[in-house]
């Protein structure tokens, strides 16, 4: 098990700035999409389900 971890760490490398920027944009887009979906669900429940 420890050998697999060491091999994985040997293969890992630091991403270039361009790769980091692309990954950051994708992550931000995903977070914004999930937040928007959650906000829409919240608004739908607030408007249509009045307690």
Secondary structure, 3 states (H helix, E strand, C coil): CHHHHHHHHHHCCCCCHHHHHHHHHHHHHHHHHHHHHHHHHHHHHHHHCCC
